Amino acid sequence: MIRFSENYALTPHNTFGLKARARYFFEFTETEDLQTFVSSNESWNNLPLFVLGGGSNVLFRDDFEGLVIHPNIPGIFKVKEDRQYVWFEAGAGEVWDDFVKYCVDFGAGGVENLSQIPGSVGAAPVQNIGAYGQEVSHVIERVKGFDLQQKMPVEFPASACEFAYRDSLFKKELKNRVVITSVIFKLDKFPEFNLAYGQVEEKVNTLGEVSLQNIRKAVIEIRASKLPDVNELGNAGSFFKNPVVTVEFAEKIRERFPEVPVYPVNEKEAKLAAGWLIEKAGWKGRREGNVGVHEKQALVLVNYGNATGKEVFNFSEKIRQAVWEKFGVQLEREVNCI
């Protein structure tokens, strides 16, 4: 199935629920459809391009005066299996949480802590999504895509994807050049459970035995208690990254604020909790017009109904300035601002 539209409304394609339109919009369900489109429509070369997944990590500041490409390839297939591992290939258009449920129901571990993260499978490697001690890069075997410049299918082993904290090759050199079409995951049939982060262990214990199913249930319950439902209150999840600073800088902040959460990254770097910084700067629960910071989670900016992308962006700038003035820390947006 393909769809090509002009002046296309993007409101259903961004979880902020912002009103924006794309000059051109191309959706496809098979890689061959994209290859045909690219080969037969040379005019797209002169247009700004944006590859749109589930729209859960996007802020449209205005209408997009170019071509939006939306890979909506479905399907989850078992590639191979041995005694220890199972390999699944999932289409870029699969809903991420549906894929997690599929893996957990199968009995394959490695993504259970990533339950209920909004978005699509194709967007997961781009952002290197992570939560509760797991990152998707730990289970990715290979990323398949289509190179819009070379006009040909391409593949990337995980080692070539340059995965880092909320980052990858697909957010840098290959941004809006390679359209991810599917991802192959290597999952463990005898996984080591990760319960160390946050309230996961405590919540699992209330549910009974430690299992993939109960870890998934625990994560879903924890997220539901802290994060707003995008169907009820427009948002894009965590708006800012947790800043990575030098160990020396983290210690200087700890001298002034002994209660600051600091997480070691390596011998030279540490990670600060962006939500804590925002809260201590006085922004948790704060609202200005149609935009606000969620009352339960300071990392989440919300649309109270009629916000524009510009309003959300300007509001985020005020937060960044406040954190800079109080802590000398420059917050970086996790959300892709278009």
N, C-alpha and C positions, 0 to 999 in steps of 0.2 A: 504494500500500500504506500502510495506517495500522496503528499498534499503540497501544493504550491499556492500561496495566497499573497495578496498585496494588502497593505494597510491593515495588518493582522493584529488583533487585540492580544496582548501578552498577559493580561490580568490573570487568566487561569494557569499561567505558566510561571508564576512567581509566588512563593509562599508568604511574602509580605502583603500580597493582594493589592499591589500598586497598579494604578492605571497607566499603561504605556502601550505603545503600538510599534510594530516593526514594519518598515517599508516593504520588506519581502520576508516570507517565512516558508522554509522548506522542511517538511517532515517526511521521514522514510522509515521503512521497517525491514529492509534488506540492504546489505552493503552494495549490491549491484545497482540498486536504485540511485544511490549517491554517485557512484561511478558514472552512470549514464547521464545524470544531471550535470555533473561537472564537465563532462566531455562535450555536451551538446549546448551548454549555455555559457559561452565565454565572457559574457557581459558581467558575470558575478566577480570577475577578477578585479574590477575597478571599484568594487563596493567594500565598505567596512564589513567585517565578518564577525559573527559571534556564535560559538557553539553552545547550545543551551540544553542542559540535562533536565533534571526534575525541577529546577528553579528554586531549590531550597537554600541556596547560598549566593543569591543574586540580589543586587539592589539596582533597579533601573532608575537612574536620576532623571531621565527624560525619555522621549520616544527614541527608538533606534533607527537611524537613517541609513540602514544597510540591510544585509542578508543575515537572518537568523537561521542556523541549521540545527534541526532537532532530531537526533538519532533516537528512534523509538523501537529498536530491534528487540523482540521478545525471545523468551526461551531459556531454560536451564537444562543442561545436558551433562551426564556423567561421561567424562573423557576416558578415564581409566581408574583402576583401583588395585591396591595390593593389601597386604595384611595390615599395614600401619596407616596408610593414607588413602584418600579419595580425591580425585581431581574433578571439579565441576567447571564447565564453561557457561557463563551467563551473559545474555544479550544486554547491550547498553541501556535498553529501555525498560528492563526489569526494575520494579520498585525494590530499593535496597532492603527494606525490612522483610519483604516477601522472600527474598533470597536468604536472609538470615534464618527465617522460620523454616525454610526448606532444608537448610543445613542442619539445624538443631533437630528437626523431626527425623532426619536421616541418621543422626547420631554422630555427626562430624563436627569437631570443635575448632575454634579459632576465630569465630565472628560473633559468638553469643553475647559478648560484652558490648557489641556494636548494635544491639537491638534498638529499634524505634528511632534510629537516626533517619531523618527524612531525606529524600532524594533518590537518585537512580544509581544502578550499578555502574554505568559509564562514568558518572561523576566521582565515584569513590576513589579511584586512583589519582585523579587530578588533585584533589584536596588532601589525599592521604588521610582519610577520615579516621578519627580515633576517639575512644571514650573508655573510661574505667580500666585503664591499663593496657588496652589493646589498640593496635593500629592496623589498618587493612593491609599495609605494605608487608606485614609479617606473614600473610597467607597468599599474597599474589604471586603466581608463577610466571604469568605472561599477560601482556596487554596487546590486544589486536586493534588496529585502526585503519584509517584511510588518510593518506597524505594529500592534502589539497593542492600543494605545489607540484609534487611529482605525479599526481593523479594516478596513484596506485596504492594497493593494500600494503600495510607495513605491520611488523610485529616487534615487540620490545620485551626481552626478558626482564624480570624484576630488577636485576643488577644494573640495567641500563636506564632505569626510570628516574634515577637521582632522587629517591624518596628521602624526605626529611620531615620535620615537624610541620604538618599542614602544608606540605609543599611537594612538588614533583617537577619533572621535566616538562610535563604538560601544562604547567602554570607559567613556564618561563619560555625557553626557545621555541617550543612547539605549541604555544598557546594559540588557539584559533587557526592552527595549521593542520594538526592531526585531529581527526574526528575519531574518538574511541568507539568501536563497534561491538566489542565483547571483551570479557576478562576471564582468564583461567585462574582458578583458585586451587591451592593445595591445602587440604584440611586433614586434621588428625582424628583418627577413629578411637584413639586412646589419649585424649588430651590432658594436659596439666591445667587444672582450673585456676583462673586468675581472680582471686577474691580480695586482693590487698587494697584496692582503691575505694575510697569513700565508704559508703554504707553497704556495699555489696554483700560482704560476708554476714553482717548482722541481719540483713533482709533475707538472705538465703536460709539462714538458720531458722527463721520463723516459718519458712515454707516446708522445711523437712530436710531430706537428704541433699547433699551437694550433687547436682546434675546439670547437664546442659539446659534442660527445660526449666529448672528452678532458677538458674542464673539468668536466663532470658526473662523469666517472670519478674525477678527481683529488679533487674535493670529497667524494665518497662514501668514498674511501680515507682521506682525512684525518680525516673524522668518525668512521669506524670505528676508527681508531687511537687516538682520544682519548675517545670517548663510549661509554657502555655501551649495549648492545642492550636496548630496553625489554622484549623478549620473554624476556630472561634475567635482567635486574636492573631492577626497577621504578624509574622516574625520570620527570621531566617536563622533561628538557633543562636549559637554563640557569635556575636558580631565582631568581637576582637580576639586576637590570639593572646595566649599567655606569653608575656615578654620574656625572652631569654637574655640574661645579663651576665656580667662577669661575677665570679664568686665574691670578689672584693666589693663590688658595688652592692650586691645583695646583703653583705654583712654591714655595710654602712646604713642601708635602709633598716636592717634589723636593730641596729643600735638606737635608731629613732623610734621604731615601731616594733618592739619585741615580739608582738603577736603575728607579724606578717608571715603567711605561708610561703616557704621556700622549698623547692624541689630540686635536688641535684640532677644535673644533666651529664656532666663529666667532671674531670678534675678542675677545669677552668671556668665552667659555666653553670648557671643555675636558672631555674624557671620560677617566675613570680606569678601569683594568681591574679589575673587581670580583673576578675570579678571582685576580689577583695579590694584592689586598688580603686576601682570605680565606686564601690560602696563607701570606702573611707574618704573619698573625695566628695561625698555627699550627693551622689546621683542615683542610688538605688531607690526605685519606686517613684522617681521624679517624672513629672509630665509637663510638656509644653505643647499646648494645643492638641494636635492629633497624634503626637509622637510621645513615647515615654520609655523609661527603663522599667522592666518587669519588677514587680514588688518582691518576688521570691528569688529571682536570679538576675544579678546586676550585669551579667554578660549579654543578656537578651534585650534588644530594642524591639518595641512593639508598635504596630499601627493600630490606633484606636478606631479606625474606620474610614477616614477620608484623607489620610496623609498622602503627600506627594513624595517622590523619590528625593527631590531637593530638600524637603523638610527633614526627612530621615538623615540624609547625609550631613546637613548643617547641624543637626542635633548631635550627631556623632562627633563632629568637629569640636563642639563645646566640651564634650566629655574628654576627648583627647587632650584638650588644652588644660582642663582642670586637673587631670592626672599628671600632666607634665609640670604644672606649677607646684603641685603638692609633693611629688616624689622624684621629679626629674627623669621620669620614664616615658618613653615615646611608645604609645600603644599603636599596634598595627592591625588594620582591619582584616578579619578572616573572610568577611563577605566580599564578593567580587562586585565592585561598583562600576556600572556601565553608563 
